Amino acid sequence: AALFALLAACLVTAKEIEPRGEVDRFVPEASLVGSARMRVLLWDVYDASLFAPGGQWQAARPYALSLAYLRELQGEAIAARAIEEIRNQGRTDEATLTRWYRLMRAIIPDVDRDTELLGIADANQHAIFLRDGELLGRIDDPEFTRAFFGIWLSEATSEPGLRKQLLGDK
């Protein structure tokens, strides 16, 4: 119970932000579904915001996830943590995880406070990544897209409270 209380305390409501032009470019009629602040122990890590057509998220339709960082992190650490989260959701094919890690390392940069990384799942379920509005790269693998965004949106996420807030459940 104490661990649950600690995890619950780590999530606070993030400031609500409006979608930037790049969200509208990839996600038709995008509007905010929900937002949350990710905290680890005493540290604010990022504000996350999910955008989808009409503010209604569906995994098979385009959507965008914005992570507005509140601290410095290395891209290598972000990619390694993403692979750890994907593995914890039941992925066991190490060859695929290694390939995905290398793809992310080629795309995900180091971030500073106030850096926004935007991940978009497009209509073909390809993952497109932008930093502060600039295209970083894309991964044209629907399986990767489902696994990557599942870090936040899957029922198997390690952060169910954050998922609930992103999906608009108060």
C-alpha positions as CSV (number, residue, x, y, z in Angstrom):
1,A,0.0,0.0,0.0
2,A,2.9,2.4,0.8
3,L,4.4,1.7,-2.6
4,F,1.1,2.4,-4.3
5,A,0.8,5.7,-2.4
6,L,4.3,6.7,-3.4
7,L,3.6,5.9,-7.1
8,A,0.3,7.8,-7.0
9,A,2.1,10.8,-5.4
10,C,4.6,10.7,-8.3
11,L,1.8,11.7,-10.8
12,V,0.5,15.2,-10.7
13,T,-1.6,16.9,-13.3
14,A,0.5,18.5,-16.0
15,K,-0.2,21.9,-17.4
16,E,-2.5,21.5,-20.4
17,I,-1.0,22.6,-23.7
18,E,-2.4,23.2,-27.1
19,P,-1.2,21.1,-30.0
20,R,1.5,22.7,-32.1
21,G,1.2,22.8,-35.9
22,E,3.2,19.6,-36.4
23,V,0.5,17.7,-34.5
24,D,-2.2,19.0,-36.9
25,R,0.0,18.1,-39.9
26,F,0.0,14.4,-39.0
27,V,-3.1,14.0,-36.9
28,P,-6.3,15.4,-38.5
29,E,-8.6,17.3,-36.2
30,A,-6.2,16.8,-33.3
31,S,-7.2,17.9,-29.8
32,L,-6.0,17.1,-26.4
33,V,-7.1,13.7,-24.9
34,G,-5.3,14.1,-21.6
35,S,-2.1,15.1,-19.9
36,A,0.0,14.1,-16.9
37,R,3.3,14.9,-15.2
38,M,5.8,12.1,-14.8
39,R,7.7,12.2,-11.6
40,V,10.3,9.8,-10.3
41,L,10.7,10.0,-6.6
42,L,11.1,13.8,-6.0
43,W,12.1,14.7,-9.6
44,D,9.8,16.0,-12.3
45,V,10.8,14.3,-15.5
46,Y,8.4,15.5,-18.2
47,D,4.9,16.7,-18.9
48,A,3.1,14.3,-21.3
49,S,0.2,15.2,-23.5
50,L,-1.8,12.9,-25.8
51,F,-3.5,14.3,-28.9
52,A,-6.0,12.4,-31.1
53,P,-8.7,13.2,-33.6
54,G,-11.6,14.9,-31.8
55,G,-9.8,14.2,-28.5
56,Q,-10.7,10.5,-28.7
57,W,-7.7,8.1,-28.7
58,Q,-7.9,4.9,-30.6
59,A,-4.8,2.8,-31.1
60,A,-5.5,2.1,-34.8
61,R,-5.9,5.8,-35.7
62,P,-3.3,8.6,-35.9
63,Y,-2.3,10.2,-32.6
64,A,0.6,12.2,-31.1
65,L,2.3,12.0,-27.7
66,S,4.2,15.1,-26.6
67,L,6.9,14.8,-23.9
68,A,8.0,18.3,-22.6
69,Y,11.1,17.5,-20.6
70,L,11.7,19.2,-17.3
71,R,15.2,18.0,-16.8
72,E,18.3,17.0,-18.8
73,L,18.5,13.4,-20.0
74,Q,20.8,11.7,-22.4
75,G,19.2,10.2,-25.5
76,E,21.0,6.9,-24.8
77,A,19.3,6.7,-21.4
78,I,15.9,7.5,-22.9
79,A,16.3,4.7,-25.5
80,A,17.6,2.2,-22.9
81,R,14.6,3.0,-20.6
82,A,12.2,2.6,-23.5
83,I,13.6,-0.9,-24.3
84,E,13.4,-1.8,-20.6
85,E,9.7,-0.7,-20.5
86,I,8.9,-2.7,-23.7
87,R,10.7,-5.7,-22.3
88,N,8.7,-5.4,-19.1
89,Q,5.5,-5.6,-21.1
90,G,6.3,-9.1,-22.3
91,R,8.6,-8.6,-25.3
92,T,11.2,-11.3,-25.2
93,D,12.7,-11.3,-28.8
94,E,16.1,-9.8,-27.9
95,A,17.1,-9.5,-31.6
96,T,14.1,-7.3,-32.2
97,L,14.7,-5.3,-29.0
98,T,18.3,-4.7,-30.0
99,R,17.3,-3.6,-33.5
100,W,14.7,-1.2,-32.0
101,Y,17.3,0.2,-29.5
102,R,19.7,0.9,-32.4
103,L,16.9,2.7,-34.4
104,M,16.0,4.8,-31.4
105,R,19.6,5.7,-30.6
106,A,19.9,7.0,-34.2
107,I,16.8,9.2,-33.6
108,I,16.4,10.2,-30.0
109,P,18.7,13.1,-28.9
110,D,19.9,14.3,-25.6
111,V,17.2,16.6,-24.1
112,D,17.4,19.7,-21.9
113,R,14.8,21.3,-19.7
114,D,12.1,22.7,-22.1
115,T,12.9,20.3,-24.9
116,E,9.8,18.8,-26.5
117,L,10.0,15.4,-28.1
118,L,6.9,14.6,-30.1
119,G,6.1,11.0,-31.2
120,I,3.4,10.5,-33.8
121,A,1.7,7.3,-34.8
122,D,0.6,8.1,-38.3
123,A,-2.2,6.5,-40.3
124,N,0.1,3.7,-41.4
125,Q,1.1,3.0,-37.8
126,H,4.6,4.3,-38.5
127,A,6.4,6.2,-35.7
128,I,7.6,9.8,-36.5
129,F,9.7,11.7,-34.1
130,L,10.3,15.4,-33.8
131,R,12.3,17.6,-31.5
132,D,10.9,21.1,-30.9
133,G,9.1,20.9,-34.3
134,E,12.1,19.5,-36.3
135,L,11.9,16.1,-37.8
136,L,14.4,13.6,-36.1
137,G,13.4,10.5,-38.0
138,R,10.8,7.8,-38.5
139,I,10.5,4.1,-37.9
140,D,8.3,2.4,-40.4
141,D,7.4,-0.7,-38.3
142,P,3.9,-0.9,-36.9
143,E,5.0,-3.5,-34.4
144,F,7.6,-1.0,-33.0
145,T,5.0,1.7,-33.0
146,R,2.5,-0.4,-30.9
147,A,5.3,-1.4,-28.5
148,F,6.8,2.1,-28.2
149,F,3.6,4.0,-27.5
150,G,2.5,1.1,-25.4
151,I,5.0,2.3,-22.8
152,W,2.4,5.0,-22.0
153,L,-0.8,3.7,-23.5
154,S,-0.9,-0.1,-23.1
155,E,-2.9,-1.7,-20.3
156,A,0.5,-3.3,-19.4
157,T,2.2,0.0,-18.7
158,S,4.3,0.4,-15.6
159,E,2.5,3.7,-15.0
160,P,-1.2,3.0,-14.9
161,G,-2.0,6.3,-13.3
162,L,-0.2,8.2,-16.0
163,R,-2.0,6.2,-18.7
164,K,-5.4,7.0,-17.1
165,Q,-4.6,10.7,-17.1
166,L,-3.4,10.6,-20.7
167,L,-6.5,8.8,-21.8
168,G,-8.6,11.6,-20.2
169,D,-9.8,9.6,-17.2
170,K,-9.7,12.0,-14.2
